[in-house]
Amino acid sequence: MSGLAHTFRVLREALRADRAKQAGARSLSDVDFLPAALEVIETPVSPTGRITSWVLLAGLVVTILWLILGKVDVVASAPGKIIPTGSVKIVQSAGTGVIRAIRVKDGDRVKRGQLLIELDTTLSTAELQQAQKALLSVELDVARNRAIADALSGNGARVKFVSPPGTPPEIAETQRRLVEAQVGEVLAGVAGLEAARRSSLSDADAAEATRARLDATIPILDHELAAMHRLDEKGYAPGLRLLEMQRQRRSEVGDRDVAAAQRSRGLSEATKLSRQIDQTREQARRVALADLAVAESDAILKREEVTKAARVSGLQRLVASVDGTVQQLAVHTIGGVVEPARTLMVIVPTDDAIEIEARVLNKDAGFVREGQSAVVKLDAFPFTRYGTIPGKVISLSRDAVPDQKLGPTYVVRIRLDRSTLEVDGKPVRLSSGLSAVADIRTGSRRIISWLLSPIQTTVSQAGHEK
């Protein structure tokens, strides 16, 4: 306790002495008239140095905190160029042709389906018409043979010929008459056989009637012969009369047997003719069905030929597949000949989103991921004046692509958030082919780590030299 009291007394005396000194301090004007040595002693210390020291110390502390806590973005720069999402569309000719008309020129904006180049369709149209005529001929064969087969499918079937759609009336009438003639020829043969069959049946019926009549008269003759025998035994009947009756009986029995044989022969002939009638009709029907099958197979092939010819004819009109701008027009002469697969022009789509196809260096490829944000700087428009365009990584190639200048690189696609850039107050649409550099944000790191990284690298490599 005595130590604390002593300390308190010392502090109190020091404060009292300081107050007394301040009370007796001279003003600055008085100090100016003192001798030089006393002036230096009596002049108060300026606070500027102290304040400056504190400011520098605070700045150093803030700087250290910023280096420790602050972070900077880590970016991978990838040079590339602008491409449309759907890529450029190449217009080519499917075959050799002669140019009839050129409907566009370089720089023209075209709509989907708009005619670009028209080729001479004389040959393709002739081939299409020839294929259509061949198809019509085969379809007429199909219709004719089907009508014949249907007409011969049953007795008394009516001929019904249905011509294919698009058949000229005169050709349809000729084919109908041909069907009727062919069916009539078969039916005429069938009618002749039917008449012969009926004649055989009639002969069989007549023979049956004769046999039945003789079967009825022979028993009567037998009875008369029995009576004549009894009279002959008694001597009352003449012998010639008995012989005559016996002869008559034998004749009628023979006639009865002949009639029975004629009946059997007539029925057999009628049965044979019935089979011939069925065979004739069925044979004609089988021929018609066979011809129908062949014609239907040919019709399938002819339809394919018509489809092919129509496709070739349609390809003589080259139209735009997308909305876009015509570029690199390679033909300018009416009547000029184009070769198959030759590039006649390209169309740069205008409605597709804009993308950057860039090349990432091998050392940065491991840090690039889909969905990462990117900032695109166009070489044609300095970013310090016109700004940058934000985007997002949408794909990264799975394998490296060799590049003569950059070495092995990976192709990355970046979808831009907008397809225009503000230039002198006006929006300018970005066109395909503009070169650009994409800064892909691959992550962030602390500033102190970034500053110390060279030192760490040097330290880690120290001692490895030979």
Rosetta blueprint (number, residue, H / E / L):
1 M L
2 S H
3 G H
4 L H
5 A H
6 H H
7 T H
8 F H
9 R H
10 V H
11 L H
12 R H
13 E H
14 A H
15 L H
16 R H
17 A H
18 D H
19 R H
20 A H
21 K H
22 Q H
23 A H
24 G L
25 A L
26 R L
27 S L
28 L H
29 S H
30 D H
31 V H
32 D H
33 F L
34 L L
35 P L
36 A H
37 A H
38 L H
39 E H
40 V H
41 I H
42 E H
43 T L
44 P L
45 V L
46 S L
47 P L
48 T H
49 G H
50 R H
51 I H
52 T H
53 S H
54 W H
55 V H
56 L H
57 L H
58 A H
59 G H
60 L H
61 V H
62 V H
63 T H
64 I H
65 L H
66 W H
67 L H
68 I H
69 L H
70 G L
71 K E
72 V E
73 D E
74 V E
75 V E
76 A E
77 S E
78 A E
79 P E
80 G E
81 K E
82 I E
83 I E
84 P E
85 T L
86 G L
87 S L
88 V L
89 K E
90 I E
91 V E
92 Q E
93 S L
94 A L
95 G L
96 T L
97 G E
98 V E
99 I E
100 R E
101 A E
102 I E
103 R L
104 V L
105 K L
106 D L
107 G L
108 D L
109 R E
110 V E
111 K L
112 R L
113 G L
114 Q L
115 L E
116 L E
117 I E
118 E E
119 L E
120 D L
121 T L
122 T H
123 L H
124 S H
125 T H
126 A H
127 E H
128 L H
129 Q H
130 Q H
131 A H
132 Q H
133 K H
134 A H
135 L H
136 L H
137 S H
138 V H
139 E H
140 L H
141 D H
142 V H
143 A H
144 R H
145 N H
146 R H
147 A H
148 I H
149 A H
150 D H
151 A H
152 L L
153 S L
154 G L
155 N L
156 G L
157 A L
158 R L
159 V L
160 K L
161 F L
162 V L
163 S L
164 P L
165 P L
166 G L
167 T L
168 P L
169 P H
170 E H
171 I H
172 A H
173 E H
174 T H
175 Q H
176 R H
177 R H
178 L H
179 V H
180 E H
181 A H
182 Q H
183 V H
184 G H
185 E H
186 V H
187 L H
188 A H
189 G H
190 V H
191 A H
192 G H
193 L H
194 E H
195 A H
196 A H
197 R H
198 R H
199 S H
200 S H
201 L H
202 S H
203 D H
204 A H
205 D H
206 A H
207 A H
208 E H
209 A H
210 T H
211 R H
212 A H
213 R H
214 L H
215 D H
216 A H
217 T H
218 I H
219 P H
220 I H
221 L H
222 D H
223 H H
224 E H
225 L H
226 A H
227 A H
228 M H
229 H H
230 R H
231 L H
232 D H
233 E H
234 K H
235 G L
236 Y L
237 A L
238 P L
239 G H
240 L H
241 R H
242 L H
243 L H
244 E H
245 M H
246 Q H
247 R H
248 Q H
249 R H
250 R H
251 S H
252 E H
253 V H
254 G H
255 D H
256 R H
257 D H
258 V H
259 A H
260 A H
261 A H
262 Q H
263 R H
264 S H
265 R H
266 G H
267 L H
268 S H
269 E H
270 A H
271 T H
272 K H
273 L H
274 S H
275 R H
276 Q H
277 I H
278 D H
279 Q H
280 T H
281 R H
282 E H
283 Q H
284 A H
285 R H
286 R H
287 V H
288 A H
289 L H
290 A H
291 D H
292 L H
293 A H
294 V H
295 A H
296 E H
297 S H
298 D H
299 A H
300 I H
301 L H
302 K H
303 R H
304 E H
305 E H
306 V H
307 T H
308 K H
309 A H
310 A H
311 R H
312 V H
313 S H
314 G H
315 L L
316 Q L
317 R E
318 L E
319 V E
320 A L
321 S L
322 V L
323 D L
324 G E
325 T E
326 V E
327 Q E
328 Q L
329 L L
330 A L
331 V L
332 H L
333 T L
334 I L
335 G L
336 G L
337 V E
338 V E
339 E L
340 P L
341 A L
342 R L
343 T E
344 L E
345 M E
346 V E
347 I E
348 V E
349 P E
350 T L
351 D L
352 D L
353 A L
354 I E
355 E E
356 I E
357 E E
358 A E
359 R E
360 V E
361 L E
362 N H
363 K H
364 D H
365 A H
366 G L
367 F L
368 V L
369 R L
370 E L
371 G L
372 Q L
373 S E
374 A E
375 V E
376 V E
377 K E
378 L E
379 D L
380 A L
381 F L
382 P L
383 F H
384 T H
385 R H
386 Y H
387 G L
388 T L
389 I E
390 P E
391 G E
392 K E
393 V E
394 I E
395 S E
396 L E
397 S L
398 R L
399 D L
400 A L
401 V E
402 P E
403 D E
404 Q L
405 K L
406 L L
407 G E
408 P E
409 T E
410 Y E
411 V E
412 V E
413 R E
414 I E
415 R E
416 L E
417 D L
418 R L
419 S L
420 T E
421 L E
422 E E
423 V E
424 D L
425 G L
426 K E
427 P E
428 V E
429 R E
430 L L
431 S L
432 S L
433 G L
434 L L
435 S E
436 A E
437 V E
438 A E
439 D E
440 I E
441 R E
442 T E
443 G E
444 S E
445 R E
446 R E
447 I H
448 I H
449 S H
450 W H
451 L H
452 L H
453 S H
454 P H
455 I H
456 Q H
457 T H
458 T H
459 V H
460 S H
461 Q H
462 A L
463 G L
464 H L
465 E L
466 K L
